[in-house]
C-alpha cells in the first residue's frame, strides 16, 4: 500500500496494545520501556461485559425490566477505586456514608430510634449533623450521589475482611449497596506485597497483562472492561475516577499507579487509534467518542514527626518512591519536550497514572486530635485512620457534588427538595482535567447556616448586601489553618498538607489573623507563591443567600494568597448539604512543602545513594541546591547516586532470592515469552530522580507576569 504511516506506529491486536521501542538516539541508547497491558479490542465483547456489570449494579425485577426495556441505566459519573487495606477501608467508609445518607432521605428521616441505637463514631456524627437528620419533620436536601466503588487488595481474605467489618452491621449495607464491587485478585497472588511497593507494582503488572477471559473470577472481566477497556466511550458514562491508597504500604502504593497507567494507556490508545471499529446494528453509536475523563490519586502520606512513636523508616521510603515515580512521569507528560518527537509512539510514552494526585498527610490527624483533646500521646492507629477516612470522605463529597450531573441523583430529588438546578455552577470532568494537574493539596472548612432562613419569598442566588451573619474571612482562615475539629459541625477542617513545619506555620497563621488577614507574609511561602491553579468549591444550603460582598471577599482572599496562579476556577453547589462549606484545591506547589521533600529525599538517600552519602547530610543539602540553583548539575547526581534503585535497602531479606520467585509467577500466569517483564525493568532509575528534580525546579520557578494595558497613546510625546 502507498498510504503514508507514522513512524513506529502502535502495534494493535485483540489482546495487547504495545508500543515498539523508539528508534535509537544519537548516543546509541535504545529505549527499553514497554507498556504491555492487556486491553480488550472487541467492541461487542466490551459492551457485553459492561452489560454484565450493569445487571449487577442495577438489579431489577422482571416487571421493571419489561417496563424499562428501552431505558438503559447509566453508570454513576464517579468511580472510587480503593486499593490496599487503607484505600479499601476508606472507599468502604465513603460507600457506607452515602448509602446511609440516601436511606435517611428516601425514608424521610423516620428512623430516628434506629439511628440512636447505632454505634456512634465521628464520620457518622459528621454526616448526621451536616444533613440535619434530627429535624425529622422537614425534608432536607442531602448528598444522594452513589459512586461506583471498587475495592482491591492483594489479600485472599479481602471479601471476608469487608464482610465482617462494622459496616456489615448497618442495615444490610453490604447486601443492598450494589454499586460496590470487590476485585478478588487472589488467584494471581494471595499474600500481600510484603510492604514493598516494587512487588505490589510487579504483581499489578501480572494482573493487568493476564487475559481477562483466563481469570477464574468471572466478575473480573466486567470490572476490567469498565475501568480500562471502555473509559471514555459512550456506553460507559463514568468520567471521574478516584484511586484511594496509602503511600506507605506495599500493596496500595505499588498497585495504584500501575492501575492508573493501564487506564491512561488504554484511553490514550483509543484516542490515537483512527481506525473505524466494526459495529453491529444494535451497538451503533457506542464506539469510542472522545470524551475527557479526569482521574486522581488520593494519597495518604505517613506520619513524619510523631511525638509519641518513632515511625517505621520503610513507610517514609515507600511513600518517597511513589512521589519520585509520579513526579518523573508528570515531568515527562507536562514539561519534557526537549527532544519532542511528533508521533503517536512518543505520546504514548508520555503518560502519567492520574491527572492529579491529592495529598493527605496522616500527620494532620494528629494535629486535629491535639486541638480536640489536648493530648496527642495516646492516639492509636485505628483512631488516626478513622480521622483520615472522615477527612477524605468530606473532600470526596464536595468534589463529587461539584461535578455531579442530574442522572447521579434520585429522579425525584430536585422536585422534593425544591432546588433550582439552574442556579448551580458545576465543574465537569474537562474543567478538572484542565484545572488540576500534578500534586494537589486540599483546604477545607464549613459553617452552619447563620440565623434562620425565614424569608417567605424564593431566595435569590446572590444578595447584594451581607446581612446573613456569615463570617467569610473566618471560614477562609479555618480552611487553611492547621487541622482541627469544628465541634459545631463535627467536621475536620484545615489544610491536608502543611506548607512548612507546624510550629513555624502556626506562628505565621497567628500573624496573618492579627493583621486583619494581610497575606504579605503568608503568600511568600512556596506552597502559596508557586501555586499554578486553584479550584474553589462553595457548597450552600438551598435556602441560603450568598451576598456579592461575601463572594468578592472570598475571591480577594484567593487572589492575595495565591499571587501567581494562572487559573482560578469556582463551583457553586446548592442543596447538597445543610451546611456552608468551602473546599480549595491547590495544584502543583504542594510538592515544595516540607513533608513532600522530606519523604522524597529519604527514599533517594536510602535506595539510590552510594555508601558515603547514605548517612550524612551532604545529599540533603545537595537536593536543596539542585532545586534552587540556576543550573542543574546532573554530573553531581551521577556521582552521588547509583544507576538504579536497590529494593533490598527496604527489605530485611535477600532480594536476589525473592526476585526469581515473582518472575516465575509471571512466566506461569502469562505464557507468551515476548510479554515477559523482569522486575529489573520496573526499577526506578537515576534518570527518574533527575526528572523528579526537574519537576521540582519547574514549580520552584513558577511565576506569572501581570497583564499590562497596551495603548498606542501611552508613550506618545506629542500633545495632539
C-alpha positions as CSV (number, residue, x, y, z in Angstrom):
1,X,0.0,0.0,0.0
2,X,1.1,3.6,-0.6
3,X,-0.6,5.0,2.4
4,X,1.8,7.0,4.5
5,X,2.0,5.8,8.1
6,X,3.7,7.5,11.1
7,X,7.0,6.1,12.2
8,X,6.9,3.5,14.9
9,X,3.1,3.0,14.9
10,X,1.4,1.3,17.9
11,X,1.0,-2.5,17.4
12,X,-2.6,-3.4,18.0
13,X,-4.2,-6.8,18.2
14,X,-7.1,-8.2,20.1
15,X,-5.2,-8.9,23.3
16,X,-2.3,-6.5,23.8
17,X,-1.7,-2.9,23.0
18,X,2.1,-2.4,22.9
19,X,4.4,0.3,21.5
20,X,7.6,-0.7,19.7
21,X,10.7,0.9,21.3
22,X,11.6,4.2,19.9
23,X,14.4,4.5,17.3
24,X,17.9,4.6,18.6
25,X,19.0,8.1,19.7
26,X,22.3,9.8,18.6
27,X,24.0,8.3,21.6
28,X,23.0,4.8,20.5
29,X,20.8,4.2,23.5
30,X,17.6,2.3,22.8
31,X,14.5,2.8,25.0
32,X,13.6,-0.5,26.6
33,X,10.4,0.9,28.1
34,X,7.3,-1.0,27.0
35,X,3.8,-0.7,28.3
36,X,2.2,-4.1,27.9
37,X,-1.3,-4.1,29.3
38,X,-4.0,-6.4,28.2
39,X,-6.8,-4.4,26.6
40,X,-9.9,-5.9,25.1
41,X,-10.4,-4.7,21.5
42,X,-13.6,-6.4,20.5
43,X,-16.3,-3.7,21.0
44,X,-19.1,-6.1,21.2
45,X,-17.3,-8.1,23.9
46,X,-16.7,-4.8,25.8
47,X,-20.4,-3.9,25.6
48,X,-21.4,-7.3,26.7
49,X,-19.1,-7.0,29.7
50,X,-20.5,-3.6,30.6
51,X,-24.0,-5.0,30.4
52,X,-22.9,-7.8,32.7
53,X,-21.6,-5.3,35.3
54,X,-24.7,-3.1,34.8
55,X,-27.0,-6.0,35.6
56,X,-25.3,-6.5,39.0
57,X,-25.1,-2.8,39.8
58,X,-28.7,-2.1,38.9
59,X,-30.6,-5.4,39.7
60,X,-34.3,-5.2,38.8
61,X,-37.3,-7.4,38.8
62,X,-38.7,-8.9,35.6
63,X,-41.6,-6.4,35.7
64,X,-39.2,-3.5,36.0
65,X,-37.1,-5.0,33.2
66,X,-40.1,-5.1,30.9
67,X,-41.2,-1.5,31.7
68,X,-37.7,-0.1,31.3
69,X,-36.6,-2.3,28.4
70,X,-35.9,0.8,26.3
71,X,-34.3,2.8,29.1
72,X,-30.7,1.7,29.8
73,X,-29.3,2.6,33.3
74,X,-26.4,5.0,33.3
75,X,-23.3,4.2,35.3
76,X,-22.6,6.8,38.0
77,X,-20.4,9.7,36.7
78,X,-17.9,8.9,39.5
79,X,-16.0,5.8,40.5
80,X,-13.9,5.3,43.6
81,X,-11.1,2.6,43.5
82,X,-9.8,1.7,46.9
83,X,-6.6,-0.3,46.8
84,X,-4.7,-1.9,49.6
85,X,-6.1,-2.2,53.2
86,X,-6.1,1.6,53.8
87,X,-7.6,2.5,50.5
88,X,-10.3,-0.2,50.5
89,X,-11.3,0.8,54.1
90,X,-11.7,4.5,53.1
91,X,-13.6,3.7,50.0
92,X,-15.8,1.4,52.1
93,X,-16.4,4.2,54.6
94,X,-17.5,6.6,51.8
95,X,-19.8,4.0,50.3
96,X,-21.4,3.3,53.7
97,X,-21.9,7.1,54.3
98,X,-23.5,7.8,51.0
99,X,-25.7,4.7,51.4
100,X,-26.8,5.9,54.9
101,X,-27.5,9.4,53.5
102,X,-29.7,8.1,50.7
103,X,-31.6,5.8,53.1
104,X,-32.2,8.7,55.5
105,X,-33.6,10.8,52.7
106,X,-35.7,8.2,51.0
107,X,-37.2,7.1,54.3
108,X,-38.0,10.7,55.1
109,X,-35.8,10.6,58.2
110,X,-38.3,8.4,60.1
111,X,-35.7,6.1,61.5
112,X,-34.5,8.2,64.5
113,X,-34.8,5.4,67.0
114,X,-32.7,3.1,64.9
115,X,-30.1,5.8,64.5
116,X,-29.8,6.3,68.2
117,X,-29.1,2.6,68.7
118,X,-26.3,2.5,66.2
119,X,-22.7,2.8,67.3
120,X,-21.6,6.4,67.0
121,X,-18.3,7.4,65.5
122,X,-17.1,10.7,64.2
123,X,-17.7,10.3,60.4
124,X,-21.3,9.2,61.1
125,X,-21.8,12.1,63.6
126,X,-20.5,14.5,61.0
127,X,-22.8,13.4,58.2
128,X,-25.8,13.2,60.5
129,X,-25.2,16.7,61.7
130,X,-24.4,18.1,58.2
131,X,-27.6,16.6,57.0
132,X,-29.7,17.9,59.9
133,X,-31.0,14.4,60.4
134,X,-32.6,15.3,63.8
135,X,-35.0,17.6,62.2
136,X,-37.1,14.7,61.1
137,X,-40.3,16.7,60.4
138,X,-38.9,18.5,57.4
139,X,-37.4,17.1,54.3
140,X,-33.8,18.4,53.9
141,X,-31.6,18.2,50.8
142,X,-28.9,15.7,51.2
143,X,-26.0,14.1,49.4
144,X,-27.6,11.5,47.2
145,X,-24.8,10.6,44.7
146,X,-23.9,7.0,44.9
147,X,-20.5,6.4,43.2
148,X,-19.4,3.1,41.9
149,X,-16.9,1.7,44.4
150,X,-14.2,-0.9,43.5
151,X,-12.2,-2.5,46.3
152,X,-9.0,-4.3,45.6
153,X,-6.2,-5.9,47.7
154,X,-3.5,-8.5,47.3
155,X,-5.1,-10.4,50.1
156,X,-7.2,-13.6,49.6
157,X,-9.4,-12.6,52.6
158,X,-10.4,-9.1,51.4
159,X,-14.0,-10.2,51.0
160,X,-14.1,-11.7,54.5
161,X,-12.5,-8.6,56.0
162,X,-15.1,-6.4,54.4
163,X,-18.0,-8.7,55.1
164,X,-17.1,-8.9,58.8
165,X,-16.3,-5.3,59.3
166,X,-18.6,-2.9,61.3
167,X,-20.2,-1.8,58.0
168,X,-21.9,-5.1,57.7
169,X,-23.9,-4.4,60.8
170,X,-25.6,-1.3,59.4
171,X,-29.0,-2.3,57.9
172,X,-27.8,-4.7,55.2
173,X,-25.4,-2.3,53.7
174,X,-23.2,-4.9,52.0
175,X,-26.2,-6.6,50.6
176,X,-28.0,-3.5,49.4
177,X,-25.2,-1.3,48.1
178,X,-24.9,-3.0,44.7
179,X,-22.6,-0.3,43.4
180,X,-19.8,-1.7,45.5
181,X,-17.7,-4.4,43.9
182,X,-14.8,-6.4,45.3
183,X,-11.8,-7.1,43.0
184,X,-10.8,-10.6,44.0
185,X,-7.2,-10.9,42.8
186,X,-6.2,-13.8,45.0
187,X,-5.7,-16.2,42.1
188,X,-2.7,-14.1,41.0
189,X,-1.4,-13.5,44.5
190,X,-2.9,-14.1,47.9
191,X,-0.3,-13.0,50.3
192,X,0.1,-9.2,50.0
193,X,3.2,-7.3,48.8
194,X,5.3,-7.6,51.9
195,X,5.4,-3.8,52.4
196,X,7.5,-3.5,49.2
197,X,5.9,-1.2,46.5
198,X,8.0,-2.7,43.7
199,X,6.4,-6.1,44.4
200,X,3.0,-4.6,44.5
201,X,3.7,-2.9,41.2
202,X,5.0,-6.1,39.7
203,X,2.0,-8.1,40.8
204,X,-0.3,-5.4,39.4
205,X,1.6,-5.8,36.0
206,X,0.8,-9.5,36.1
207,X,-2.8,-8.9,36.8
208,X,-3.1,-6.3,34.1
209,X,-1.2,-8.4,31.5
210,X,-3.2,-11.5,32.0
211,X,-6.1,-12.0,29.6
212,X,-9.4,-11.4,31.5
213,X,-11.0,-14.5,29.9
214,X,-8.4,-16.7,31.7
215,X,-9.4,-15.4,35.2
216,X,-11.4,-17.9,37.2
217,X,-13.2,-15.0,38.8
218,X,-16.0,-14.2,36.3
219,X,-16.5,-10.7,37.6
220,X,-13.0,-9.5,36.8
221,X,-13.6,-9.2,33.0
222,X,-16.7,-7.0,33.8
223,X,-14.6,-4.8,36.1
224,X,-11.7,-4.7,33.7
225,X,-13.9,-3.6,30.8
226,X,-15.4,-0.9,33.0
227,X,-12.1,0.5,34.4
228,X,-9.8,0.1,31.5
229,X,-11.3,-1.1,28.2
230,X,-14.2,1.3,28.0
231,X,-13.1,4.5,29.8
232,X,-14.3,7.5,27.7
233,X,-16.7,5.7,25.4
234,X,-20.4,6.4,25.2
235,X,-21.5,3.2,26.8
236,X,-19.6,3.9,29.9
237,X,-20.9,7.2,31.4
238,X,-18.3,7.4,34.3
239,X,-16.0,10.3,33.8
240,X,-14.2,10.8,37.1
241,X,-12.1,8.1,38.8
242,X,-10.5,8.5,42.2
243,X,-7.8,6.0,43.3
244,X,-7.5,5.9,47.1
245,X,-4.5,4.3,48.7
246,X,-1.8,4.6,51.3
247,X,1.6,5.7,50.1
248,X,3.5,4.0,52.9
249,X,2.3,0.4,52.3
250,X,3.3,-2.0,49.6
251,X,0.1,-3.1,48.0
252,X,-1.8,0.2,47.5
253,X,1.4,2.2,46.8
254,X,2.6,-0.3,44.2
255,X,-0.7,-1.2,42.6
256,X,-2.4,2.2,42.4
257,X,0.0,3.8,39.9
258,X,0.1,0.7,37.7
259,X,-3.7,0.5,37.5
260,X,-3.8,4.2,36.7
261,X,-1.2,3.8,33.9
262,X,-3.1,0.9,32.4
263,X,-6.3,3.0,32.3
264,X,-4.5,6.1,30.9
265,X,-2.7,3.9,28.3
266,X,-6.0,2.3,27.1
267,X,-7.6,5.7,26.9
268,X,-4.8,7.3,25.0
269,X,-4.5,4.3,22.7
270,X,-8.1,4.7,21.7
271,X,-7.5,8.4,21.2
272,X,-4.7,7.8,18.7
273,X,-6.4,4.9,17.0
274,X,-8.0,6.3,13.9
275,X,-9.4,3.0,12.7
276,X,-13.2,2.6,12.5
277,X,-14.1,-0.3,14.6
278,X,-16.9,-2.6,13.3
279,X,-20.2,-2.3,15.0
280,X,-23.3,-4.3,14.8
281,X,-26.6,-2.5,14.2
282,X,-27.8,-2.7,17.8
283,X,-24.5,-1.3,19.1
284,X,-24.3,1.6,16.7
285,X,-23.2,4.8,18.4
286,X,-21.4,3.1,21.3
287,X,-17.9,3.1,19.8
288,X,-15.2,5.4,21.2
289,X,-16.2,9.1,21.0
290,X,-13.7,11.4,22.5
291,X,-14.9,12.3,26.0
292,X,-12.4,13.7,28.5
293,X,-12.0,11.8,31.8
294,X,-10.4,13.1,35.0
295,X,-8.5,10.7,37.2
296,X,-7.0,11.5,40.6
297,X,-5.0,9.6,43.1
298,X,-5.9,10.3,46.7
299,X,-2.7,9.5,48.5
300,X,-2.4,9.1,52.3
301,X,1.1,10.1,53.4
302,X,2.6,8.6,56.5
303,X,3.4,10.4,59.7
304,X,6.8,12.0,59.7
305,X,7.2,13.7,63.1
306,X,5.0,11.8,65.6
307,X,5.9,13.0,69.1
308,X,4.9,9.7,70.7
309,X,6.3,7.0,68.4
310,X,9.2,6.8,66.0
311,X,7.7,5.8,62.7
312,X,9.0,2.9,60.6
313,X,11.5,4.2,58.1
314,X,10.1,1.8,55.4
315,X,6.9,3.8,55.4
316,X,8.8,7.0,54.5
317,X,10.9,5.3,51.9
318,X,7.8,3.7,50.3
319,X,6.0,7.0,50.1
320,X,9.1,8.7,48.7
321,X,9.3,6.1,45.9
322,X,5.7,6.8,44.9
323,X,6.3,10.5,44.9
324,X,9.5,10.3,42.9
325,X,7.9,8.0,40.4
326,X,4.9,10.3,40.0
327,X,6.9,13.5,39.6
328,X,9.1,11.8,36.9
329,X,6.0,10.7,35.0
330,X,4.4,14.1,35.4
331,X,7.6,15.8,34.2
332,X,7.6,13.7,31.0
333,X,3.9,14.4,30.4
334,X,3.8,18.1,31.1
335,X,7.2,19.6,30.6
336,X,9.7,17.3,28.9
337,X,9.7,18.5,25.3
338,X,13.5,18.9,24.8
339,X,13.6,16.1,22.3
340,X,10.0,16.1,21.2
341,X,9.1,13.6,18.6
342,X,5.8,14.3,16.9
343,X,4.4,10.8,16.6
344,X,2.0,8.7,18.4
345,X,4.7,6.4,19.9
346,X,6.3,9.3,21.7
347,X,3.0,10.5,23.0
348,X,2.2,7.0,24.3
349,X,5.3,7.1,26.4
350,X,4.3,10.4,27.9
351,X,1.6,9.2,30.2
352,X,1.2,9.5,34.0
353,X,-1.2,7.4,36.1
354,X,-3.5,10.3,37.1
355,X,-4.2,13.8,36.0
356,X,-3.6,14.9,39.6
357,X,-2.6,13.3,43.0
358,X,-4.3,14.7,46.1
359,X,-2.0,14.5,49.1
360,X,-3.4,14.0,52.6
361,X,-1.0,13.6,55.5
362,X,-1.7,11.3,58.4
363,X,0.1,14.0,60.5
364,X,-2.8,16.3,60.1
365,X,-5.0,13.9,62.0
366,X,-2.5,14.2,64.9
367,X,-3.0,18.0,64.9
368,X,-6.7,17.5,64.8
369,X,-6.5,15.3,67.9
370,X,-4.2,17.7,69.6
371,X,-6.7,20.6,69.3
372,X,-9.6,18.5,70.2
373,X,-8.4,16.7,73.4
374,X,-5.0,18.4,74.0
375,X,-3.2,15.1,74.2
376,X,-1.6,13.5,71.2
377,X,0.5,10.9,73.1
378,X,-2.2,8.2,73.3
379,X,-3.8,8.3,69.8
380,X,-3.9,4.9,68.3
381,X,-3.6,3.8,64.7
382,X,-7.3,3.0,64.3
383,X,-8.3,6.4,65.6
384,X,-5.8,8.1,63.2
385,X,-7.2,6.1,60.3
386,X,-10.7,6.9,61.2
387,X,-10.0,10.6,61.2
388,X,-8.2,10.3,57.8
389,X,-11.3,8.4,56.5
390,X,-13.6,11.2,57.6
391,X,-11.4,14.0,56.2
392,X,-11.1,12.2,52.8
393,X,-14.9,11.5,52.8
394,X,-15.6,15.2,53.2
395,X,-13.4,16.1,50.3
396,X,-14.8,13.4,48.0
397,X,-18.3,14.6,48.9
398,X,-17.6,18.1,47.8
399,X,-15.7,17.2,44.7
400,X,-18.5,14.8,43.6
401,X,-21.3,17.3,44.2
402,X,-19.4,20.0,42.3
403,X,-19.4,18.0,39.1
404,X,-22.5,15.8,39.5
405,X,-24.9,15.5,36.7
406,X,-28.7,15.2,37.3
407,X,-28.6,11.5,36.4
408,X,-26.5,10.9,39.5
409,X,-29.4,11.8,41.7
410,X,-32.7,10.2,42.6
411,X,-35.2,11.3,39.9
412,X,-37.5,12.9,42.4
413,X,-34.7,14.6,44.4
414,X,-34.8,18.1,42.9
415,X,-38.6,18.3,42.9
416,X,-38.9,17.2,46.5
417,X,-36.0,19.3,47.7
418,X,-37.2,22.5,46.0
419,X,-33.8,23.1,44.3
420,X,-33.4,25.2,41.2
421,X,-30.7,23.3,39.3
422,X,-30.2,26.4,37.1
423,X,-28.5,28.2,40.0
424,X,-25.7,25.6,40.3
425,X,-22.3,26.4,38.8
426,X,-20.8,23.0,38.3
427,X,-17.4,21.6,37.2
428,X,-17.4,18.8,34.6
429,X,-14.6,16.4,34.0
430,X,-13.0,18.6,31.4
431,X,-12.9,21.6,33.9
432,X,-11.0,19.4,36.4
433,X,-8.8,18.0,33.6
434,X,-7.7,21.5,32.6
435,X,-7.5,23.0,36.1
436,X,-5.8,20.4,38.2
437,X,-2.5,18.6,37.5
438,X,0.3,17.2,39.5
439,X,0.4,17.1,43.3
440,X,-2.7,18.7,44.9
441,X,-3.4,19.8,48.5
442,X,-6.9,20.4,50.0
443,X,-8.1,23.3,52.2
444,X,-11.5,22.8,53.8
445,X,-13.8,24.5,56.3
446,X,-17.6,24.6,56.9
447,X,-20.1,26.6,58.9
448,X,-23.7,26.1,59.9
449,X,-26.2,28.3,58.2
450,X,-26.3,31.6,60.3
451,X,-29.7,32.6,61.7
452,X,-32.9,31.3,60.3
453,X,-33.7,31.3,56.6
454,X,-37.1,32.8,57.4
455,X,-37.7,34.6,54.1
456,X,-41.1,33.8,52.6
457,X,-40.1,34.7,49.1
458,X,-38.0,32.5,47.0
459,X,-34.3,33.4,47.8
460,X,-32.1,34.7,45.1
461,X,-28.8,33.2,44.4
462,X,-26.8,36.3,45.4
463,X,-27.8,39.1,47.7
464,X,-26.1,42.5,47.3
465,X,-25.7,43.1,51.0
466,X,-24.1,40.9,53.5
467,X,-26.8,40.6,56.1
468,X,-26.6,36.8,56.7
469,X,-24.1,36.8,59.5
470,X,-21.6,34.6,57.8
471,X,-18.0,35.4,58.6
472,X,-16.4,34.6,55.2
473,X,-13.0,35.8,56.5
474,X,-13.1,33.3,59.3
475,X,-14.4,30.5,57.0
476,X,-11.4,31.1,54.7
477,X,-8.9,31.2,57.6
478,X,-10.2,28.0,59.1
479,X,-9.8,26.3,55.7
480,X,-6.0,27.0,55.6
481,X,-5.5,26.6,59.3
482,X,-3.8,23.6,61.0
483,X,-6.2,20.7,61.0
484,X,-8.8,20.9,63.8
485,X,-12.3,19.7,64.7
486,X,-15.2,22.0,64.3
487,X,-17.3,21.0,67.3
488,X,-20.4,22.6,65.9
489,X,-20.4,20.7,62.6
490,X,-18.3,17.7,63.6
491,X,-16.2,18.3,60.5
492,X,-12.4,18.1,60.4
493,X,-11.2,21.4,58.9
494,X,-7.8,22.7,57.8
495,X,-5.2,22.0,55.2
496,X,-4.4,18.5,54.1
497,X,-0.6,19.0,53.9
498,X,1.3,21.6,56.0
499,X,3.3,24.1,53.9
500,X,6.1,24.2,56.5
501,X,6.9,22.8,59.9
502,X,3.9,23.1,62.2
503,X,5.4,25.5,64.8
504,X,6.5,28.0,62.2
505,X,3.2,27.7,60.3
506,X,1.2,28.2,63.4
507,X,3.2,31.5,64.1
508,X,2.7,32.7,60.5
509,X,-1.1,32.0,60.8
510,X,-1.3,33.9,64.0
511,X,0.3,37.0,62.4
512,X,-2.0,36.6,59.4
513,X,-5.1,36.7,61.6
514,X,-3.8,39.6,63.8
515,X,-3.1,41.7,60.8
516,X,-6.6,41.5,59.5
517,X,-5.8,38.8,57.0
518,X,-3.0,40.6,55.3
519,X,-1.3,37.9,53.2
520,X,2.0,39.7,52.8
521,X,4.0,37.1,54.8
522,X,1.8,34.1,54.0
523,X,2.0,34.5,50.3
524,X,5.8,34.2,50.3
525,X,5.5,30.5,51.3
526,X,6.3,28.4,48.3
527,X,3.1,26.4,49.0
528,X,1.1,29.6,48.1
529,X,3.5,31.6,46.0
530,X,4.3,28.9,43.4
531,X,0.7,27.5,43.1
532,X,-0.2,27.3,39.4
533,X,-4.0,26.9,39.8
534,X,-6.7,26.7,42.4
535,X,-10.2,25.3,42.2
536,X,-12.7,26.5,44.9
537,X,-15.9,24.7,45.6
538,X,-18.6,26.5,47.7
539,X,-21.5,24.4,48.9
540,X,-24.6,26.2,50.1
541,X,-27.9,25.1,51.7
542,X,-30.8,25.6,49.3
543,X,-32.3,28.4,51.5
544,X,-29.2,30.4,51.9
545,X,-28.4,33.6,50.1
546,X,-24.7,34.3,49.4
547,X,-24.0,38.0,49.2
548,X,-21.9,39.6,46.5
549,X,-19.8,41.1,49.3
550,X,-19.0,37.6,50.7
551,X,-18.2,36.3,47.2
552,X,-15.9,39.2,46.5
553,X,-14.2,38.8,49.8
554,X,-13.5,35.1,49.1
555,X,-12.1,35.9,45.7
556,X,-9.9,38.7,47.2
557,X,-8.5,36.2,49.8
558,X,-7.7,33.7,47.0
559,X,-6.1,36.4,44.8
560,X,-4.0,37.8,47.7
561,X,-2.8,34.4,49.0
562,X,-2.1,32.8,45.6
563,X,-0.5,35.7,43.6
564,X,0.9,33.6,40.8
565,X,-2.0,31.3,39.8
566,X,-2.5,31.1,36.1
567,X,-6.1,29.7,36.5
568,X,-8.8,30.1,39.2
569,X,-12.0,28.1,38.9
570,X,-15.1,28.2,41.0
571,X,-18.0,25.9,41.5
572,X,-21.2,26.7,43.4
573,X,-23.2,23.7,44.7
574,X,-26.7,24.4,46.1
575,X,-28.7,21.9,48.1
576,X,-26.2,19.1,48.6
577,X,-25.7,19.9,52.3
578,X,-27.4,21.7,55.1
579,X,-24.1,23.4,55.9
580,X,-22.0,26.1,54.2
581,X,-18.6,24.6,53.1
582,X,-15.5,25.8,51.3
583,X,-13.1,23.4,49.6
584,X,-10.0,24.8,47.8
585,X,-7.8,22.5,45.7
586,X,-4.2,23.8,45.5
587,X,-2.3,22.5,42.5
588,X,1.4,21.6,41.9
589,X,3.0,23.8,44.7
590,X,2.4,21.1,47.4
591,X,5.5,19.3,46.0
592,X,7.6,22.1,47.6
593,X,6.2,21.5,51.1
594,X,8.5,20.2,53.9
595,X,6.7,16.9,54.2
596,X,6.9,16.2,50.5
597,X,10.6,17.0,50.2
598,X,11.4,15.0,53.3
599,X,9.8,11.9,52.0
600,X,11.3,12.0,48.5
601,X,14.8,12.7,49.9
602,X,14.5,9.9,52.4
603,X,13.8,7.5,49.5
604,X,16.7,8.7,47.3
605,X,19.2,8.5,50.2
606,X,18.2,5.0,51.2
607,X,17.7,3.3,47.8
608,X,20.0,5.3,45.4
609,X,22.9,7.0,47.3
610,X,26.3,5.5,47.1
611,X,27.6,4.4,50.5
612,X,29.3,7.6,51.7
613,X,26.2,9.7,51.0
614,X,23.6,7.4,52.7
615,X,24.0,8.5,56.3
616,X,25.2,12.1,56.4
617,X,23.5,15.4,55.4
618,X,25.5,16.1,52.2
619,X,22.8,14.7,49.9
620,X,20.1,16.6,51.9
621,X,21.9,19.9,51.2
622,X,22.7,18.9,47.6
623,X,19.0,18.2,46.9
624,X,18.1,21.7,48.1
625,X,20.9,23.1,45.9
626,X,19.6,21.1,42.9
627,X,16.2,22.8,43.3
628,X,17.4,26.3,44.0
629,X,20.5,26.7,41.7
630,X,20.1,28.4,38.3
631,X,22.0,25.5,36.6
632,X,21.2,21.8,37.3
633,X,24.4,19.9,37.9
634,X,23.5,16.4,36.6
635,X,27.0,15.2,36.8
636,X,26.9,15.6,40.6
637,X,23.8,13.5,40.7
638,X,25.7,10.8,38.7
639,X,28.5,10.9,41.3
640,X,26.2,10.7,44.3
641,X,23.6,8.1,43.1
642,X,23.7,4.6,41.7
643,X,22.1,4.0,38.3
644,X,19.1,2.0,39.7
645,X,17.2,1.8,42.9
646,X,18.1,-1.1,45.2
647,X,14.9,-2.6,46.7
648,X,17.0,-4.7,49.1
649,X,17.5,-1.5,51.1
650,X,13.9,-1.6,52.3
651,X,13.5,-5.3,52.8
652,X,15.3,-7.1,55.6
653,X,16.0,-10.2,53.5
654,X,17.8,-11.4,50.4
655,X,16.3,-9.5,47.4
656,X,18.0,-11.7,44.9
657,X,16.3,-14.8,46.3
658,X,12.9,-13.1,46.2
659,X,13.1,-11.8,42.6
660,X,13.1,-15.2,40.8
661,X,10.0,-16.3,42.8
662,X,7.9,-13.5,41.4
663,X,9.3,-13.7,37.9
664,X,8.5,-17.4,37.9
665,X,4.9,-16.5,38.8
666,X,4.8,-14.0,35.8
667,X,6.0,-16.7,33.4
668,X,3.5,-19.3,34.7
669,X,0.5,-16.9,34.5
670,X,1.4,-15.2,31.2
671,X,2.6,-17.9,28.8
672,X,3.8,-15.8,25.9
673,X,7.6,-15.3,26.2
674,X,7.6,-11.9,24.3
675,X,5.3,-10.5,27.0
676,X,7.7,-11.3,29.9
677,X,8.8,-8.3,32.0
678,X,11.6,-8.7,34.6
679,X,11.4,-6.9,38.0
680,X,14.6,-5.2,37.0
681,X,12.7,-3.5,34.2
682,X,10.4,-1.7,36.6
683,X,13.0,-0.4,39.0
684,X,13.3,3.4,39.1
685,X,16.4,4.7,37.6
686,X,18.7,7.6,38.3
687,X,17.1,9.3,35.3
688,X,13.8,9.1,37.2
689,X,15.3,11.1,40.1
690,X,16.7,13.7,37.6
691,X,13.2,14.1,36.1
692,X,11.6,14.5,39.6
693,X,14.2,17.2,40.4
694,X,13.5,18.9,37.1
695,X,9.8,19.0,38.0
696,X,10.6,20.5,41.4
697,X,12.8,23.1,39.7
698,X,10.0,24.0,37.3
699,X,7.5,24.6,40.1
700,X,10.0,26.4,42.3
701,X,10.5,28.9,39.5
702,X,6.8,29.3,38.6
703,X,5.6,32.9,38.4
704,X,3.4,35.0,36.1
705,X,3.5,38.5,34.8
706,X,0.5,40.7,35.4
707,X,-1.4,41.8,32.4
708,X,-0.4,45.3,31.3
709,X,-2.6,47.7,29.4
710,X,-1.2,48.3,25.9
711,X,-2.1,51.6,24.4
712,X,-1.0,53.4,21.3
713,X,-1.2,56.7,23.3
714,X,0.8,55.5,26.2
715,X,4.3,56.6,25.0
716,X,3.2,59.5,22.7
717,X,5.4,62.6,23.1
718,X,3.0,64.8,21.1
719,X,0.2,66.7,22.7
720,X,-2.1,66.2,19.7
